[in-house]
Amino acid sequence: MVSVVVLNVEARREKLPAREALGTWIPTDADMEILSLNGELERDRVAKWVAALKKDDARPLQDEDKLDIGDMETADKDLVIALLRQYAGIVEKKPGCPPLAKVNVEHHINTGNTAPIMQRRRRHAVSENLFIDKEVDDMLSNQVIEPGEDAWVFPVVIVRKKDGS
C-alpha cells in the first residue's frame, strides 16, 4: 500500500472511508517534480514552485473552459490550472484507461417491502442498438461500470447531447 497526499479543493471537510482505495496509480514521467510539504500549503510557495516548473511548450488543456475544480479564490484556481498545464499528460483522457477521478462508491437504495420492478427493454432502431452495445462495451472495458445481476431492471434511454450528437 502506498500513502499519497490528496488535495481537498472544496471549502468543507470530507470524510474518507478507512482503508478504501481512492483510485488507481498510473505511472507518469520519470522526471516528475515533487513538492515536499510540512504543515499548511502556502499560496506563495506553490506559486514559486509552479513558476520554476514552467515549460515553454505548456499550452491550455483540452476543454479547459469546462474544467470544474471547485469553489476557491481566483488566484488559487489560476495556480491549479497553471500546474495542470505543466503536467497536461496526467489529466488528458487516454484510450483504454479508467476515468481519472474514479472512486469506488457503493450506495444502498431503501426500497422497503416493495417487490422489484422489471421493465422490458425499449424498442430501438438497429443503429441505436449498435450504439448502446458499443457504449456499454466501452464503459465495461474502461471499468466505468461493472456487470450486475439484479431483479430491478430498467430500460436504456438514449438522450441527445445539447450539441445534437
C-alpha positions in Angstrom: 0.0 0.0 0.0 1.3 3.5 -0.9 0.2 6.6 1.0 -0.5 9.6 -1.2 -1.4 13.1 0.0 -4.6 14.3 -1.6 -5.6 18.0 -2.0 -9.1 18.8 -0.9 -10.2 21.8 -3.1 -13.6 22.0 -1.5 -14.4 24.6 1.2 -15.8 21.9 3.5 -14.4 18.8 5.3 -14.7 15.5 3.6 -14.7 12.2 5.4 -12.9 9.4 3.5 -13.6 5.7 4.3 -10.9 3.9 6.2 -8.6 1.7 4.2 -10.6 2.4 1.0 -8.8 2.6 -2.4 -9.5 6.0 -3.8 -8.0 5.5 -7.2 -5.5 3.7 -9.4 -1.9 4.8 -9.6 -0.9 5.4 -13.2 2.9 5.9 -13.7 3.9 9.2 -15.2 7.1 10.8 -16.4 10.3 9.8 -14.6 11.3 13.4 -14.3 8.3 14.5 -12.3 9.0 17.0 -9.6 7.7 16.6 -6.0 6.9 19.4 -3.7 7.6 18.4 -0.1 5.1 19.7 2.3 5.0 20.1 6.1 2.1 21.9 7.5 -0.3 24.1 5.5 0.1 24.7 1.8 1.1 28.3 1.2 0.0 30.0 -2.0 3.3 32.0 -2.4 5.4 28.8 -2.1 3.2 26.9 -4.6 3.3 29.9 -7.0 7.2 30.0 -6.9 7.3 26.2 -7.4 4.9 26.4 -10.4 6.9 29.3 -11.9 10.1 27.2 -11.6 8.4 24.4 -13.5 7.2 26.5 -16.4 7.8 24.7 -19.7 7.9 26.6 -22.9 5.6 24.2 -24.6 2.8 24.3 -21.9 -0.5 25.2 -23.5 -4.1 25.3 -22.4 -5.7 22.0 -21.5 -8.2 20.2 -23.7 -11.7 21.5 -22.7 -10.0 23.8 -20.1 -13.1 26.0 -20.1 -15.2 23.1 -18.8 -12.8 22.3 -16.0 -14.5 22.2 -12.6 -12.0 22.4 -9.7 -14.4 23.5 -7.0 -15.1 26.7 -5.2 -11.9 28.6 -4.5 -10.3 32.0 -4.9 -9.4 33.1 -8.4 -5.7 33.2 -7.6 -5.9 29.6 -6.3 -7.8 28.4 -9.4 -5.1 30.1 -11.6 -2.4 28.2 -9.7 -4.1 24.9 -10.1 -4.7 25.4 -13.8 -1.1 26.5 -14.3 0.1 23.4 -12.5 -2.2 21.2 -14.6 -0.9 22.8 -17.8 2.7 21.8 -16.8 1.6 18.2 -16.5 -1.1 18.1 -19.1 -0.4 14.4 -19.8 -1.8 13.5 -16.4 -5.2 14.9 -17.0 -5.7 14.1 -20.7 -8.1 11.2 -21.4 -6.2 8.2 -22.6 -8.0 5.5 -24.6 -8.4 2.3 -22.6 -7.7 3.9 -19.2 -10.3 4.2 -16.5 -11.6 7.6 -15.7 -9.1 9.8 -13.9 -11.3 10.5 -10.9 -12.5 7.0 -10.4 -13.6 6.4 -6.9 -15.3 3.1 -5.8 -18.7 4.2 -4.4 -21.4 1.9 -3.3 -24.8 3.1 -2.2 -28.0 1.5 -0.9 -31.5 2.5 -2.0 -34.1 1.5 0.6 -37.0 0.0 -1.4 -38.8 -1.2 1.7 -41.0 -4.2 1.1 -41.7 -3.2 -2.5 -41.4 -6.0 -5.0 -38.7 -5.5 -7.7 -39.8 -3.8 -10.8 -38.6 -5.2 -14.1 -39.4 -3.2 -17.2 -38.9 -4.6 -20.7 -36.2 -3.3 -23.0 -37.4 -0.5 -25.2 -37.5 -1.0 -28.9 -34.7 0.8 -30.6 -33.6 1.0 -34.2 -30.8 -1.3 -35.2 -28.3 1.6 -35.3 -29.4 2.6 -31.8 -28.9 -0.9 -30.5 -25.4 -1.0 -32.1 -24.7 2.4 -30.4 -25.9 1.1 -27.0 -23.8 -2.1 -27.3 -20.7 -0.1 -28.2 -21.1 2.3 -25.3 -21.7 -0.4 -22.8 -18.7 -2.4 -24.1 -16.5 0.8 -23.9 -17.7 1.5 -20.3 -17.1 -2.1 -19.3 -13.6 -2.2 -20.8 -12.7 1.2 -19.2 -14.1 0.0 -15.8 -16.6 2.8 -15.6 -19.4 0.2 -15.0 -19.3 -3.4 -13.9 -21.7 -6.3 -14.8 -24.5 -6.8 -12.4 -27.4 -9.1 -11.8 -30.4 -7.7 -10.1 -34.2 -8.1 -10.1 -34.6 -4.3 -10.6 -34.2 -3.7 -14.3 -34.8 -0.5 -16.2 -34.6 0.2 -20.0 -31.8 2.2 -21.6 -32.9 5.7 -22.6 -30.8 7.4 -25.3 -30.7 11.2 -24.8 -29.1 13.6 -27.4 -26.4 15.9 -26.1 -27.0 19.7 -26.2 -24.9 19.9 -29.4 -27.2 17.4 -31.1 -24.9 14.4 -31.2 
